[in-house]
Amino acid sequence: MEFIVILMEEETGYSVQVPALPGCHTQGDTIDEALANAKEAIECYLESAEKDEIPKAPSHIQIAAVSVSNNVGA
């Protein structure tokens, strides 16, 4: 089973969110630590959730960049 995670660089390391699992997030000092912590957080989430509470992961996900003008909000 695989989950898409979002890694965000913070001042003191990296935060991780798991969009398919509401409330499932963690952090780490390095990318490797953050991803290892994400694996543990996902496993804990799945162990504690009832089978009918676990959302099905989307079968197709696309990630795209959206460009906007530099003048927006100026």
PQR file of N, CA, C, O and H, with PARSE charges and radii, in Angstrom:
ATOM      1  N   MET A   1       0.843  -1.163   0.000 -0.4000 1.5000
ATOM      2  CA  MET A   1       0.000   0.000   0.000 -0.0000 2.0000
ATOM      3  C   MET A   1       0.895   1.235   0.000  0.5500 1.7000
ATOM      4  O   MET A   1       1.830   1.325   0.795 -0.5500 1.4000
ATOM      5  N   GLU A   2       0.615   2.173  -0.877 -0.4000 1.5000
ATOM      6  CA  GLU A   2       1.408   3.397  -0.948 -0.0000 2.0000
ATOM      7  C   GLU A   2       0.518   4.608  -0.734  0.5500 1.7000
ATOM      8  O   GLU A   2      -0.653   4.613  -1.112 -0.5500 1.4000
ATOM      9  H   GLU A   2      -0.145   2.099  -1.523  0.4000 1.0000
ATOM     10  N   PHE A   3       1.090   5.630  -0.124 -0.4000 1.5000
ATOM     11  CA  PHE A   3       0.388   6.884   0.094 -0.0000 2.0000
ATOM     12  C   PHE A   3       1.246   8.028  -0.419  0.5500 1.7000
ATOM     13  O   PHE A   3       2.467   8.021  -0.263 -0.5500 1.4000
ATOM     14  H   PHE A   3       2.041   5.627   0.183  0.4000 1.0000
ATOM     15  N   ILE A   4       0.603   9.005  -1.030 -0.4000 1.5000
ATOM     16  CA  ILE A   4       1.278  10.234  -1.429 -0.0000 2.0000
ATOM     17  C   ILE A   4       1.443  11.086  -0.177  0.5500 1.7000
ATOM     18  O   ILE A   4       0.501  11.235   0.601 -0.5500 1.4000
ATOM     19  H   ILE A   4      -0.389   9.011  -1.157  0.4000 1.0000
ATOM     20  N   VAL A   5       2.632  11.643   0.020 -0.4000 1.5000
ATOM     21  CA  VAL A   5       2.865  12.555   1.135 -0.0000 2.0000
ATOM     22  C   VAL A   5       3.361  13.885   0.584  0.5500 1.7000
ATOM     23  O   VAL A   5       3.964  13.947  -0.487 -0.5500 1.4000
ATOM     24  H   VAL A   5       3.397  11.522  -0.612  0.4000 1.0000
ATOM     25  N   ILE A   6       3.097  14.935   1.329 -0.4000 1.5000
ATOM     26  CA  ILE A   6       3.566  16.271   0.972 -0.0000 2.0000
ATOM     27  C   ILE A   6       4.634  16.661   1.979  0.5500 1.7000
ATOM     28  O   ILE A   6       4.374  16.729   3.180 -0.5500 1.4000
ATOM     29  H   ILE A   6       2.607  14.885   2.200  0.4000 1.0000
ATOM     30  N   LEU A   7       5.834  16.915   1.483 -0.4000 1.5000
ATOM     31  CA  LEU A   7       6.957  17.356   2.315 -0.0000 2.0000
ATOM     32  C   LEU A   7       7.091  18.867   2.183  0.5500 1.7000
ATOM     33  O   LEU A   7       7.100  19.398   1.073 -0.5500 1.4000
ATOM     34  H   LEU A   7       6.046  16.860   0.507  0.4000 1.0000
ATOM     35  N   MET A   8       7.194  19.552   3.305 -0.4000 1.5000
ATOM     36  CA  MET A   8       7.381  20.998   3.288 -0.0000 2.0000
ATOM     37  C   MET A   8       8.595  21.352   4.134  0.5500 1.7000
ATOM     38  O   MET A   8       8.693  20.961   5.298 -0.5500 1.4000
ATOM     39  H   MET A   8       7.186  19.120   4.207  0.4000 1.0000
ATOM     40  N   GLU A   9       9.515  22.094   3.536 -0.4000 1.5000
ATOM     41  CA  GLU A   9      10.689  22.519   4.291 -0.0000 2.0000
ATOM     42  C   GLU A   9      10.281  23.618   5.265  0.5500 1.7000
ATOM     43  O   GLU A   9       9.630  24.590   4.884 -0.5500 1.4000
ATOM     44  H   GLU A   9       9.436  22.411   2.591  0.4000 1.0000
ATOM     45  N   GLU A  10      10.668  23.454   6.511 -0.4000 1.5000
ATOM     46  CA  GLU A  10      10.380  24.422   7.565 -0.0000 2.0000
ATOM     47  C   GLU A  10      11.710  24.988   8.061  0.5500 1.7000
ATOM     48  O   GLU A  10      12.771  24.553   7.616 -0.5500 1.4000
ATOM     49  H   GLU A  10      11.197  22.665   6.821  0.4000 1.0000
ATOM     50  N   GLU A  11      11.660  25.945   8.970 -0.4000 1.5000
ATOM     51  CA  GLU A  11      12.885  26.546   9.502 -0.0000 2.0000
ATOM     52  C   GLU A  11      13.773  25.524  10.201  0.5500 1.7000
ATOM     53  O   GLU A  11      14.999  25.626  10.149 -0.5500 1.4000
ATOM     54  H   GLU A  11      10.798  26.299   9.332  0.4000 1.0000
ATOM     55  N   THR A  12      13.162  24.542  10.854 -0.4000 1.5000
ATOM     56  CA  THR A  12      13.945  23.597  11.658 -0.0000 2.0000
ATOM     57  C   THR A  12      13.903  22.171  11.132  0.5500 1.7000
ATOM     58  O   THR A  12      14.276  21.244  11.850 -0.5500 1.4000
ATOM     59  H   THR A  12      12.167  24.459  10.896  0.4000 1.0000
ATOM     60  N   GLY A  13      13.459  21.974   9.899 -0.4000 1.5000
ATOM     61  CA  GLY A  13      13.394  20.622   9.349 -0.0000 2.0000
ATOM     62  C   GLY A  13      12.319  20.516   8.298  0.5500 1.7000
ATOM     63  O   GLY A  13      12.154  21.416   7.474 -0.5500 1.4000
ATOM     64  H   GLY A  13      13.156  22.727   9.316  0.4000 1.0000
ATOM     65  N   TYR A  14      11.582  19.414   8.323 -0.4000 1.5000
ATOM     66  CA  TYR A  14      10.566  19.141   7.309 -0.0000 2.0000
ATOM     67  C   TYR A  14       9.286  18.663   7.973  0.5500 1.7000
ATOM     68  O   TYR A  14       9.313  17.854   8.901 -0.5500 1.4000
ATOM     69  H   TYR A  14      11.715  18.684   8.992  0.4000 1.0000
ATOM     70  N   SER A  15       8.166  19.175   7.482 -0.4000 1.5000
ATOM     71  CA  SER A  15       6.876  18.660   7.930 -0.0000 2.0000
ATOM     72  C   SER A  15       6.298  17.803   6.812  0.5500 1.7000
ATOM     73  O   SER A  15       6.597  18.007   5.636 -0.5500 1.4000
ATOM     74  H   SER A  15       8.144  19.832   6.728  0.4000 1.0000
ATOM     75  N   VAL A  16       5.470  16.847   7.197 -0.4000 1.5000
ATOM     76  CA  VAL A  16       4.886  15.907   6.239 -0.0000 2.0000
ATOM     77  C   VAL A  16       3.388  15.817   6.498  0.5500 1.7000
ATOM     78  O   VAL A  16       2.951  15.698   7.643 -0.5500 1.4000
ATOM     79  H   VAL A  16       5.227  16.681   8.152  0.4000 1.0000
ATOM     80  N   GLN A  17       2.611  15.877   5.428 -0.4000 1.5000
ATOM     81  CA  GLN A  17       1.171  15.653   5.500 -0.0000 2.0000
ATOM     82  C   GLN A  17       0.820  14.481   4.605  0.5500 1.7000
ATOM     83  O   GLN A  17       1.453  14.266   3.572 -0.5500 1.4000
ATOM     84  H   GLN A  17       2.966  15.974   4.498  0.4000 1.0000
ATOM     85  N   VAL A  18      -0.190  13.724   5.005 -0.4000 1.5000
ATOM     86  CA  VAL A  18      -0.689  12.600   4.214 -0.0000 2.0000
ATOM     87  C   VAL A  18      -2.124  12.955   3.814  0.5500 1.7000
ATOM     88  O   VAL A  18      -3.054  12.717   4.585 -0.5500 1.4000
ATOM     89  H   VAL A  18      -0.704  13.899   5.845  0.4000 1.0000
ATOM     90  N   PRO A  19      -2.312  13.523   2.615 -0.5600 1.5000
ATOM     91  CA  PRO A  19      -3.639  14.011   2.233  0.2800 2.0000
ATOM     92  C   PRO A  19      -4.751  12.965   2.298  0.5500 1.7000
ATOM     93  O   PRO A  19      -5.891  13.311   2.610 -0.5500 1.4000
ATOM     94  N   ALA A  20      -4.455  11.716   2.017 -0.4000 1.5000
ATOM     95  CA  ALA A  20      -5.486  10.670   2.008 -0.0000 2.0000
ATOM     96  C   ALA A  20      -5.931  10.265   3.411  0.5500 1.7000
ATOM     97  O   ALA A  20      -6.960   9.608   3.568 -0.5500 1.4000
ATOM     98  H   ALA A  20      -3.529  11.435   1.764  0.4000 1.0000
ATOM     99  N   LEU A  21      -5.162  10.652   4.430 -0.4000 1.5000
ATOM    100  CA  LEU A  21      -5.482  10.274   5.809 -0.0000 2.0000
ATOM    101  C   LEU A  21      -5.627  11.545   6.648  0.5500 1.7000
ATOM    102  O   LEU A  21      -4.636  12.049   7.177 -0.5500 1.4000
ATOM    103  H   LEU A  21      -4.326  11.185   4.302  0.4000 1.0000
ATOM    104  N   PRO A  22      -6.840  12.062   6.775 -0.5600 1.5000
ATOM    105  CA  PRO A  22      -7.053  13.321   7.498  0.2800 2.0000
ATOM    106  C   PRO A  22      -6.447  13.291   8.900  0.5500 1.7000
ATOM    107  O   PRO A  22      -6.671  12.358   9.672 -0.5500 1.4000
ATOM    108  N   GLY A  23      -5.671  14.335   9.210 -0.4000 1.5000
ATOM    109  CA  GLY A  23      -5.046  14.435  10.521 -0.0000 2.0000
ATOM    110  C   GLY A  23      -3.742  13.684  10.650  0.5500 1.7000
ATOM    111  O   GLY A  23      -3.113  13.724  11.707 -0.5500 1.4000
ATOM    112  H   GLY A  23      -5.489  15.093   8.583  0.4000 1.0000
ATOM    113  N   CYS A  24      -3.321  13.001   9.606 -0.4000 1.5000
ATOM    114  CA  CYS A  24      -2.070  12.242   9.650 -0.0000 2.0000
ATOM    115  C   CYS A  24      -0.938  13.139   9.162  0.5500 1.7000
ATOM    116  O   CYS A  24      -0.826  13.432   7.972 -0.5500 1.4000
ATOM    117  H   CYS A  24      -3.832  12.969   8.747  0.4000 1.0000
ATOM    118  N   HIS A  25      -0.107  13.566  10.099 -0.4000 1.5000
ATOM    119  CA  HIS A  25       1.027  14.418   9.760 -0.0000 2.0000
ATOM    120  C   HIS A  25       2.136  14.193  10.770  0.5500 1.7000
ATOM    121  O   HIS A  25       1.906  13.675  11.863 -0.5500 1.4000
ATOM    122  H   HIS A  25      -0.198  13.328  11.066  0.4000 1.0000
ATOM    123  N   THR A  26       3.349  14.590  10.387 -0.4000 1.5000
ATOM    124  CA  THR A  26       4.507  14.404  11.256 -0.0000 2.0000
ATOM    125  C   THR A  26       5.589  15.361  10.806  0.5500 1.7000
ATOM    126  O   THR A  26       5.332  16.259  10.005 -0.5500 1.4000
ATOM    127  H   THR A  26       3.536  15.010   9.499  0.4000 1.0000
ATOM    128  N   GLN A  27       6.797  15.178  11.313 -0.4000 1.5000
ATOM    129  CA  GLN A  27       7.923  16.035  10.943 -0.0000 2.0000
ATOM    130  C   GLN A  27       9.225  15.296  11.176  0.5500 1.7000
ATOM    131  O   GLN A  27       9.245  14.210  11.755 -0.5500 1.4000
ATOM    132  H   GLN A  27       7.005  14.448  11.964  0.4000 1.0000
ATOM    133  N   GLY A  28      10.313  15.898  10.717 -0.4000 1.5000
ATOM    134  CA  GLY A  28      11.645  15.347  10.950 -0.0000 2.0000
ATOM    135  C   GLY A  28      12.694  16.402  10.672  0.5500 1.7000
ATOM    136  O   GLY A  28      12.431  17.382   9.975 -0.5500 1.4000
ATOM    137  H   GLY A  28      10.297  16.780  10.247  0.4000 1.0000
ATOM    138  N   ASP A  29      13.875  16.202  11.214 -0.4000 1.5000
ATOM    139  CA  ASP A  29      14.966  17.151  11.000 -0.0000 2.0000
ATOM    140  C   ASP A  29      15.502  17.088   9.573  0.5500 1.7000
ATOM    141  O   ASP A  29      15.962  18.096   9.037 -0.5500 1.4000
ATOM    142  H   ASP A  29      14.088  15.406  11.781  0.4000 1.0000
ATOM    143  N   THR A  30      15.445  15.907   8.958 -0.4000 1.5000
ATOM    144  CA  THR A  30      15.918  15.710   7.586 -0.0000 2.0000
ATOM    145  C   THR A  30      14.787  15.088   6.769  0.5500 1.7000
ATOM    146  O   THR A  30      13.786  14.632   7.322 -0.5500 1.4000
ATOM    147  H   THR A  30      15.071  15.088   9.394  0.4000 1.0000
ATOM    148  N   ILE A  31      14.957  15.076   5.450 -0.4000 1.5000
ATOM    149  CA  ILE A  31      13.952  14.442   4.593 -0.0000 2.0000
ATOM    150  C   ILE A  31      13.828  12.965   4.945  0.5500 1.7000
ATOM    151  O   ILE A  31      12.718  12.448   5.071 -0.5500 1.4000
ATOM    152  H   ILE A  31      15.770  15.446   5.001  0.4000 1.0000
ATOM    153  N   ASP A  32      14.957  12.287   5.104 -0.4000 1.5000
ATOM    154  CA  ASP A  32      14.917  10.855   5.429 -0.0000 2.0000
ATOM    155  C   ASP A  32      14.194  10.597   6.750  0.5500 1.7000
ATOM    156  O   ASP A  32      13.387   9.673   6.848 -0.5500 1.4000
ATOM    157  H   ASP A  32      15.858  12.707   5.002  0.4000 1.0000
ATOM    158  N   GLU A  33      14.481  11.409   7.756 -0.4000 1.5000
ATOM    159  CA  GLU A  33      13.819  11.240   9.044 -0.0000 2.0000
ATOM    160  C   GLU A  33      12.323  11.541   8.923  0.5500 1.7000
ATOM    161  O   GLU A  33      11.498  10.832   9.501 -0.5500 1.4000
ATOM    162  H   GLU A  33      15.137  12.160   7.676  0.4000 1.0000
ATOM    163  N   ALA A  34      11.975  12.585   8.177 -0.4000 1.5000
ATOM    164  CA  ALA A  34      10.563  12.936   7.997 -0.0000 2.0000
ATOM    165  C   ALA A  34       9.803  11.820   7.287  0.5500 1.7000
ATOM    166  O   ALA A  34       8.671  11.510   7.656 -0.5500 1.4000
ATOM    167  H   ALA A  34      12.645  13.160   7.708  0.4000 1.0000
ATOM    168  N   LEU A  35      10.415  11.215   6.272 -0.4000 1.5000
ATOM    169  CA  LEU A  35       9.754  10.120   5.558 -0.0000 2.0000
ATOM    170  C   LEU A  35       9.637   8.871   6.428  0.5500 1.7000
ATOM    171  O   LEU A  35       8.626   8.172   6.372 -0.5500 1.4000
ATOM    172  H   LEU A  35      11.336  11.466   5.972  0.4000 1.0000
ATOM    173  N   ALA A  36      10.655   8.588   7.227 -0.4000 1.5000
ATOM    174  CA  ALA A  36      10.576   7.447   8.151 -0.0000 2.0000
ATOM    175  C   ALA A  36       9.472   7.688   9.181  0.5500 1.7000
ATOM    176  O   ALA A  36       8.717   6.775   9.516 -0.5500 1.4000
ATOM    177  H   ALA A  36      11.477   9.156   7.272  0.4000 1.0000
ATOM    178  N   ASN A  37       9.385   8.917   9.678 -0.4000 1.5000
ATOM    179  CA  ASN A  37       8.331   9.252  10.630 -0.0000 2.0000
ATOM    180  C   ASN A  37       6.958   9.186   9.970  0.5500 1.7000
ATOM    181  O   ASN A  37       5.977   8.815  10.615 -0.5500 1.4000
ATOM    182  H   ASN A  37       9.998   9.659   9.406  0.4000 1.0000
ATOM    183  N   ALA A  38       6.881   9.548   8.680 -0.4000 1.5000
ATOM    184  CA  ALA A  38       5.613   9.462   7.950 -0.0000 2.0000
ATOM    185  C   ALA A  38       5.165   8.012   7.839  0.5500 1.7000
ATOM    186  O   ALA A  38       3.984   7.711   8.009 -0.5500 1.4000
ATOM    187  H   ALA A  38       7.677   9.850   8.156  0.4000 1.0000
ATOM    188  N   LYS A  39       6.095   7.122   7.557 -0.4000 1.5000
ATOM    189  CA  LYS A  39       5.756   5.699   7.476 -0.0000 2.0000
ATOM    190  C   LYS A  39       5.179   5.225   8.807  0.5500 1.7000
ATOM    191  O   LYS A  39       4.162   4.533   8.838 -0.5500 1.4000
ATOM    192  H   LYS A  39       7.055   7.367   7.419  0.4000 1.0000
ATOM    193  N   GLU A  40       5.831   5.600   9.898 -0.4000 1.5000
ATOM    194  CA  GLU A  40       5.357   5.208  11.227 -0.0000 2.0000
ATOM    195  C   GLU A  40       3.986   5.823  11.523  0.5500 1.7000
ATOM    196  O   GLU A  40       3.112   5.154  12.074 -0.5500 1.4000
ATOM    197  H   GLU A  40       6.658   6.162   9.872  0.4000 1.0000
ATOM    198  N   ALA A  41       3.797   7.092  11.159 -0.4000 1.5000
ATOM    199  CA  ALA A  41       2.510   7.760  11.401 -0.0000 2.0000
ATOM    200  C   ALA A  41       1.391   7.093  10.610  0.5500 1.7000
ATOM    201  O   ALA A  41       0.288   6.909  11.124 -0.5500 1.4000
ATOM    202  H   ALA A  41       4.507   7.636  10.712  0.4000 1.0000
ATOM    203  N   ILE A  42       1.673   6.730   9.361 -0.4000 1.5000
ATOM    204  CA  ILE A  42       0.672   6.052   8.527 -0.0000 2.0000
ATOM    205  C   ILE A  42       0.317   4.699   9.136  0.5500 1.7000
ATOM    206  O   ILE A  42      -0.859   4.347   9.229 -0.5500 1.4000
ATOM    207  H   ILE A  42       2.569   6.879   8.943  0.4000 1.0000
ATOM    208  N   GLU A  43       1.330   3.944   9.550 -0.4000 1.5000
ATOM    209  CA  GLU A  43       1.079   2.632  10.155 -0.0000 2.0000
ATOM    210  C   GLU A  43       0.237   2.764  11.423  0.5500 1.7000
ATOM    211  O   GLU A  43      -0.686   1.977  11.633 -0.5500 1.4000
ATOM    212  H   GLU A  43       2.286   4.230   9.474  0.4000 1.0000
ATOM    213  N   CYS A  44       0.542   3.743  12.263 -0.4000 1.5000
ATOM    214  CA  CYS A  44      -0.237   3.961  13.488 -0.0000 2.0000
ATOM    215  C   CYS A  44      -1.665   4.364  13.151  0.5500 1.7000
ATOM    216  O   CYS A  44      -2.611   3.899  13.787 -0.5500 1.4000
ATOM    217  H   CYS A  44       1.292   4.382  12.092  0.4000 1.0000
ATOM    218  N   TYR A  45      -1.825   5.226  12.152 -0.4000 1.5000
ATOM    219  CA  TYR A  45      -3.154   5.659  11.724 -0.0000 2.0000
ATOM    220  C   TYR A  45      -3.975   4.456  11.281  0.5500 1.7000
ATOM    221  O   TYR A  45      -5.122   4.286  11.693 -0.5500 1.4000
ATOM    222  H   TYR A  45      -1.057   5.604  11.635  0.4000 1.0000
ATOM    223  N   LEU A  46      -3.369   3.619  10.431 -0.4000 1.5000
ATOM    224  CA  LEU A  46      -4.092   2.466   9.896 -0.0000 2.0000
ATOM    225  C   LEU A  46      -4.412   1.442  10.981  0.5500 1.7000
ATOM    226  O   LEU A  46      -5.478   0.827  10.954 -0.5500 1.4000
ATOM    227  H   LEU A  46      -2.437   3.758  10.096  0.4000 1.0000
ATOM    228  N   GLU A  47      -3.500   1.252  11.935 -0.4000 1.5000
ATOM    229  CA  GLU A  47      -3.739   0.305  13.026 -0.0000 2.0000
ATOM    230  C   GLU A  47      -4.884   0.753  13.923  0.5500 1.7000
ATOM    231  O   GLU A  47      -5.643  -0.076  14.425 -0.5500 1.4000
ATOM    232  H   GLU A  47      -2.634   1.751  11.957  0.4000 1.0000
ATOM    233  N   SER A  48      -5.012   2.062  14.126 -0.4000 1.5000
ATOM    234  CA  SER A  48      -6.027   2.561  15.050 -0.0000 2.0000
ATOM    235  C   SER A  48      -7.380   2.800  14.385  0.5500 1.7000
ATOM    236  O   SER A  48      -8.392   2.921  15.075 -0.5500 1.4000
ATOM    237  H   SER A  48      -4.396   2.735  13.717  0.4000 1.0000
ATOM    238  N   ALA A  49      -7.410   2.868  13.066 -0.4000 1.5000
ATOM    239  CA  ALA A  49      -8.664   3.137  12.355 -0.0000 2.0000
ATOM    240  C   ALA A  49      -9.448   1.848  12.133  0.5500 1.7000
ATOM    241  O   ALA A  49      -8.874   0.777  11.938 -0.5500 1.4000
ATOM    242  H   ALA A  49      -6.587   2.769  12.505  0.4000 1.0000
ATOM    243  N   GLU A  50     -10.742   1.974  12.166 -0.4000 1.5000
ATOM    244  CA  GLU A  50     -11.602   0.856  11.788 -0.0000 2.0000
ATOM    245  C   GLU A  50     -11.483   0.676  10.279  0.5500 1.7000
ATOM    246  O   GLU A  50     -11.240   1.644   9.558 -0.5500 1.4000
ATOM    247  H   GLU A  50     -11.209   2.844  12.325  0.4000 1.0000
ATOM    248  N   LYS A  51     -11.648  -0.534   9.801 -0.4000 1.5000
ATOM    249  CA  LYS A  51     -11.496  -0.791   8.371 -0.0000 2.0000
ATOM    250  C   LYS A  51     -12.394   0.093   7.522  0.5500 1.7000
ATOM    251  O   LYS A  51     -11.977   0.546   6.456 -0.5500 1.4000
ATOM    252  H   LYS A  51     -11.846  -1.321  10.386  0.4000 1.0000
ATOM    253  N   ASP A  52     -13.623   0.348   7.972 -0.4000 1.5000
ATOM    254  CA  ASP A  52     -14.522   1.173   7.177 -0.0000 2.0000
ATOM    255  C   ASP A  52     -14.221   2.663   7.295  0.5500 1.7000
ATOM    256  O   ASP A  52     -14.830   3.466   6.587 -0.5500 1.4000
ATOM    257  H   ASP A  52     -13.961  -0.020   8.838  0.4000 1.0000
ATOM    258  N   GLU A  53     -13.291   3.054   8.177 -0.4000 1.5000
ATOM    259  CA  GLU A  53     -12.910   4.455   8.324 -0.0000 2.0000
ATOM    260  C   GLU A  53     -11.723   4.831   7.451  0.5500 1.7000
ATOM    261  O   GLU A  53     -11.456   6.018   7.260 -0.5500 1.4000
ATOM    262  H   GLU A  53     -12.796   2.403   8.752  0.4000 1.0000
ATOM    263  N   ILE A  54     -11.009   3.853   6.921 -0.4000 1.5000
ATOM    264  CA  ILE A  54      -9.813   4.141   6.135 -0.0000 2.0000
ATOM    265  C   ILE A  54     -10.235   4.567   4.737  0.5500 1.7000
ATOM    266  O   ILE A  54     -10.832   3.783   3.999 -0.5500 1.4000
ATOM    267  H   ILE A  54     -11.226   2.890   7.077  0.4000 1.0000
ATOM    268  N   PRO A  55      -9.922   5.822   4.366 -0.5600 1.5000
ATOM    269  CA  PRO A  55     -10.305   6.267   3.033  0.2800 2.0000
ATOM    270  C   PRO A  55      -9.533   5.514   1.961  0.5500 1.7000
ATOM    271  O   PRO A  55      -8.370   5.162   2.157 -0.5500 1.4000
ATOM    272  N   LYS A  56     -10.174   5.272   0.845 -0.4000 1.5000
ATOM    273  CA  LYS A  56      -9.492   4.634  -0.272 -0.0000 2.0000
ATOM    274  C   LYS A  56      -8.605   5.678  -0.948  0.5500 1.7000
ATOM    275  O   LYS A  56      -9.041   6.799  -1.212 -0.5500 1.4000
ATOM    276  H   LYS A  56     -11.119   5.558   0.686  0.4000 1.0000
ATOM    277  N   ALA A  57      -7.372   5.301  -1.222 -0.4000 1.5000
ATOM    278  CA  ALA A  57      -6.471   6.211  -1.918 -0.0000 2.0000
ATOM    279  C   ALA A  57      -6.953   6.387  -3.349  0.5500 1.7000
ATOM    280  O   ALA A  57      -7.393   5.427  -3.980 -0.5500 1.4000
ATOM    281  H   ALA A  57      -7.018   4.391  -1.008  0.4000 1.0000
ATOM    282  N   PRO A  58      -6.871   7.617  -3.867 -0.5600 1.5000
ATOM    283  CA  PRO A  58      -7.272   7.821  -5.260  0.2800 2.0000
ATOM    284  C   PRO A  58      -6.453   6.931  -6.177  0.5500 1.7000
ATOM    285  O   PRO A  58      -5.257   6.736  -5.961 -0.5500 1.4000
ATOM    286  N   SER A  59      -7.098   6.394  -7.198 -0.4000 1.5000
ATOM    287  CA  SER A  59      -6.385   5.493  -8.102 -0.0000 2.0000
ATOM    288  C   SER A  59      -5.508   6.257  -9.083  0.5500 1.7000
ATOM    289  O   SER A  59      -4.580   5.691  -9.661 -0.5500 1.4000
ATOM    290  H   SER A  59      -8.070   6.552  -7.374  0.4000 1.0000
ATOM    291  N   HIS A  60      -5.797   7.534  -9.273 -0.4000 1.5000
ATOM    292  CA  HIS A  60      -5.014   8.321 -10.222 -0.0000 2.0000
ATOM    293  C   HIS A  60      -4.805   9.712  -9.641  0.5500 1.7000
ATOM    294  O   HIS A  60      -5.769  10.421  -9.354 -0.5500 1.4000
ATOM    295  H   HIS A  60      -6.551   7.994  -8.804  0.4000 1.0000
ATOM    296  N   ILE A  61      -3.565  10.096  -9.469 -0.4000 1.5000
ATOM    297  CA  ILE A  61      -3.239  11.414  -8.929 -0.0000 2.0000
ATOM    298  C   ILE A  61      -2.327  12.113  -9.918  0.5500 1.7000
ATOM    299  O   ILE A  61      -1.382  11.520 -10.438 -0.5500 1.4000
ATOM    300  H   ILE A  61      -2.782   9.520  -9.702  0.4000 1.0000
ATOM    301  N   GLN A  62      -2.619  13.375 -10.170 -0.4000 1.5000
ATOM    302  CA  GLN A  62      -1.736  14.187 -10.999 -0.0000 2.0000
ATOM    303  C   GLN A  62      -1.256  15.366 -10.173  0.5500 1.7000
ATOM    304  O   GLN A  62      -2.021  15.963  -9.415 -0.5500 1.4000
ATOM    305  H   GLN A  62      -3.386  13.857  -9.747  0.4000 1.0000
ATOM    306  N   ILE A  63       0.004  15.692 -10.326 -0.4000 1.5000
ATOM    307  CA  ILE A  63       0.571  16.859  -9.672 -0.0000 2.0000
ATOM    308  C   ILE A  63       1.028  17.790 -10.780  0.5500 1.7000
ATOM    309  O   ILE A  63       1.746  17.379 -11.692 -0.5500 1.4000
ATOM    310  H   ILE A  63       0.625  15.208 -10.942  0.4000 1.0000
ATOM    311  N   ALA A  64       0.613  19.042 -10.698 -0.4000 1.5000
ATOM    312  CA  ALA A  64       0.938  19.994 -11.748 -0.0000 2.0000
ATOM    313  C   ALA A  64       1.325  21.330 -11.127  0.5500 1.7000
ATOM    314  O   ALA A  64       0.897  21.665 -10.022 -0.5500 1.4000
ATOM    315  H   ALA A  64       0.030  19.376  -9.957  0.4000 1.0000
ATOM    316  N   ALA A  65       2.133  22.077 -11.848 -0.4000 1.5000
ATOM    317  CA  ALA A  65       2.492  23.432 -11.442 -0.0000 2.0000
ATOM    318  C   ALA A  65       1.544  24.404 -12.135  0.5500 1.7000
ATOM    319  O   ALA A  65       1.205  24.223 -13.305 -0.5500 1.4000
ATOM    320  H   ALA A  65       2.481  21.805 -12.745  0.4000 1.0000
ATOM    321  N   VAL A  66       1.121  25.429 -11.411 -0.4000 1.5000
ATOM    322  CA  VAL A  66       0.248  26.457 -11.962 -0.0000 2.0000
ATOM    323  C   VAL A  66       0.977  27.783 -11.844  0.5500 1.7000
ATOM    324  O   VAL A  66       1.350  28.192 -10.745 -0.5500 1.4000
ATOM    325  H   VAL A  66       1.397  25.576 -10.461  0.4000 1.0000
ATOM    326  N   SER A  67       1.184  28.458 -12.971 -0.4000 1.5000
ATOM    327  CA  SER A  67       1.888  29.738 -12.978 -0.0000 2.0000
ATOM    328  C   SER A  67       0.899  30.885 -12.857  0.5500 1.7000
ATOM    329  O   SER A  67      -0.169  30.865 -13.469 -0.5500 1.4000
ATOM    330  H   SER A  67       0.881  28.125 -13.864  0.4000 1.0000
ATOM    331  N   VAL A  68       1.262  31.883 -12.061 -0.4000 1.5000
ATOM    332  CA  VAL A  68       0.477  33.106 -11.950 -0.0000 2.0000
ATOM    333  C   VAL A  68       1.417  34.285 -12.137  0.5500 1.7000
ATOM    334  O   VAL A  68       2.634  34.151 -12.009 -0.5500 1.4000
ATOM    335  H   VAL A  68       2.129  31.898 -11.564  0.4000 1.0000
ATOM    336  N   SER A  69       0.848  35.428 -12.437 -0.4000 1.5000
ATOM    337  CA  SER A  69       1.634  36.633 -12.655 -0.0000 2.0000
ATOM    338  C   SER A  69       2.345  37.044 -11.374  0.5500 1.7000
ATOM    339  O   SER A  69       1.810  36.870 -10.279 -0.5500 1.4000
ATOM    340  H   SER A  69      -0.141  35.537 -12.541  0.4000 1.0000
ATOM    341  N   ASN A  70       3.542  37.587 -11.510 -0.4000 1.5000
ATOM    342  CA  ASN A  70       4.276  38.096 -10.351 -0.0000 2.0000
ATOM    343  C   ASN A  70       3.590  39.304  -9.733  0.5500 1.7000
ATOM    344  O   ASN A  70       3.893  39.667  -8.596 -0.5500 1.4000
ATOM    345  H   ASN A  70       3.976  37.729 -12.400  0.4000 1.0000
ATOM    346  N   ASN A  71       2.662  39.939 -10.466 -0.4000 1.5000
ATOM    347  CA  ASN A  71       1.996  41.150  -9.992 -0.0000 2.0000
ATOM    348  C   ASN A  71       0.761  40.863  -9.148  0.5500 1.7000
ATOM    349  O   ASN A  71       0.153  41.798  -8.628 -0.5500 1.4000
ATOM    350  H   ASN A  71       2.416  39.644 -11.389  0.4000 1.0000
ATOM    351  N   VAL A  72       0.377  39.615  -8.998 -0.4000 1.5000
ATOM    352  CA  VAL A  72      -0.806  39.279  -8.221 -0.0000 2.0000
ATOM    353  C   VAL A  72      -0.578  39.664  -6.766  0.5500 1.7000
ATOM    354  O   VAL A  72       0.428  39.286  -6.166 -0.5500 1.4000
ATOM    355  H   VAL A  72       0.871  38.856  -9.421  0.4000 1.0000
ATOM    356  N   GLY A  73      -1.513  40.412  -6.208 -0.4000 1.5000
ATOM    357  CA  GLY A  73      -1.420  40.810  -4.809 -0.0000 2.0000
ATOM    358  C   GLY A  73      -0.481  41.972  -4.554  0.5500 1.7000
ATOM    359  O   GLY A  73      -0.266  42.345  -3.401 -0.5500 1.4000
ATOM    360  H   GLY A  73      -2.330  40.719  -6.696  0.4000 1.0000
ATOM    361  N   ALA A  74       0.084  42.553  -5.603 -0.4000 1.5000
ATOM    362  CA  ALA A  74       1.024  43.669  -5.412 -0.0000 2.0000
ATOM    363  C   ALA A  74       0.313  44.999  -5.401  0.5500 1.7000
ATOM    364  O   ALA A  74       0.954  46.040  -5.252 -0.5500 1.4000
ATOM    365  H   ALA A  74      -0.091  42.250  -6.540  0.4000 1.0000
TER
END
